[in-house]
Amino acid sequence: MSSDLFTDDDSFSSRSSGRKGQRELTGRTVLGLILAFFAVIIGVNAFMAHEALSTFGGVDTDSSYQAGRLFEREVAKAKAQDAQHWRVEATVKPAAQGGASLDVVVRDKTGAPIHGLTATVVFERPTDRRLDRKATVSEVAPGHFLGAADIAVGQWDLLLELSRGGERQFRSKNRVVLR
């Protein structure tokens, strides 16, 4: 029974060579296939690395060491800000000519407008620092600021800082969606 399986040594080679259009698998062909496979893998990896590096917007913190050193001071400023009990309302709407309009109202804990402040507003793109835009803001009445920014639709972080005499009195960062 087993002699029938192994007696015809020439049958495999004659069968493979007897078919028309069929090529023999050689070492050279296998080498070519392996090299082509790895060339495709390396090409795709090179393309993906180039795309990743060319669209990288940067890190969130320039120096984590400096941010750590300044953390306690930021905590103290946040506690002082909370003790003031200011009510700050910011409204962002799409502008008719494109971009966005900004309306900021600042009141103390009794509801009275706060005088003598300077407002600074920055729209930060959460995914890419290169798209951050500063808004032009001016005080139209005590505690009431109007401004505009040239920004596209989408998600933004609205960074609002109010200062008096060069010293920051209030800071907030809120996510807004412009549609």
MARBA-550674 format. One record per residue (C-alpha): residue in three letters; y, z, x. Coordinates in steps of 0.2 Angstrom, whole numbers, plus 5000, padded with zeros to 4 digits. Example, Ala and Ser with C-alpha at 12.3 -4.5 7.8 and 13.67 -1.06 7.14 Angstrom:
! residues 2
ALA497850395062
SER499550365068
//
This chain:
! residues 179
MET500050005000
SER501250045014
SER500749895024
ASP501549775011
LEU503249855014
PHE503349835032
THR502249685037
ASP503549545034
ASP504849585047
ASP505549405046
SER505849415027
PHE507549505028
SER508349395041
SER507649235033
ARG508349295016
SER510049335022
SER510249175032
GLY509549065018
ARG510949095006
LYS512448985007
GLY514149055010
GLN513649225015
ARG514249285032
GLU513349405043
LEU514149575045
THR514449595063
GLY515249735074
ARG516849625076
THR517049615057
VAL516849805055
LEU518149835068
GLY519349715060
LEU519049805043
ILE519349975051
LEU520949915060
ALA521649835044
PHE521250005034
PHE522250105047
ALA523649975048
VAL523849995029
ILE523850185030
ILE525050195045
GLY526250065036
VAL526350165020
ASN526650325030
ALA528050245040
PHE528850185024
MET528750355015
ALA529450445030
HIS530850325031
GLU531250345012
ALA531150535013
LEU532350545028
SER533550415022
THR533750505005
PHE533750685012
GLY535450775007
GLY535350915019
VAL534951105018
ASP535651225006
THR536251345019
ASP536951285035
SER536551455044
SER535351575036
TYR535851705049
GLN537751695045
ALA537251705026
GLY536251855029
ARG537651945039
LEU538851905025
PHE537751955011
GLU538352135009
ARG540152075009
GLU539751954995
VAL538852094985
ALA540352204986
LYS541452064980
ALA540352034965
LYS540452214961
ALA542352214962
GLN542352054951
ASP541252134938
ALA542352294937
GLN543852184932
HIS542952134916
TRP543851964916
ARG543351834903
VAL543351654910
GLU542851514899
ALA542651334907
THR542351184896
VAL541851014904
LYS541850854894
PRO541650674898
ALA543350594900
ALA543750424891
GLN544150334907
GLY542550404916
GLY542250564925
ALA542550724917
SER543950834911
LEU543951024914
ASP544851164904
VAL544851334911
VAL545551494902
VAL545651654911
ARG545951824902
ASP545852004907
LYS544752134898
THR546152154884
GLY546251964881
ALA547951934889
PRO548051784901
ILE548051824919
HIS549551754929
GLY549751704947
LEU548051634951
THR547551484960
ALA545951394954
THR544751294965
VAL543351194956
VAL541951094964
PHE540551004956
GLU539051014966
ARG537550904963
PRO535951014963
THR534950884972
ASP536050804985
ARG537550884994
ARG538250714998
LEU538750694980
ASP539750854978
ARG541550814971
LYS543050924971
ALA544050934955
THR545950924954
VAL546551074944
SER548251134940
GLU548951284930
VAL549751224914
ALA550151404907
PRO549751574913
GLY547851584914
HIS547551414908
PHE547051274920
LEU546751084916
GLY545850964928
ALA544850814931
ALA543450754942
ASP542750584946
ILE540850624943
ALA539450534935
VAL538350594920
GLY536950714924
GLN536750894930
TRP538050974940
ASP538351154947
LEU540151204942
LEU540851314956
LEU542451394950
GLU543451514962
LEU545051604957
SER546151674970
ARG547751764972
GLY548751774988
GLY547251684997
GLU546051814992
ARG544651774981
GLN544651874964
PHE543351784954
ARG541851664958
SER540551584947
LYS539251454948
ASN538551374932
ARG537451234928
VAL538251104917
VAL537550934910
LEU538750794908
ARG538150664895
//
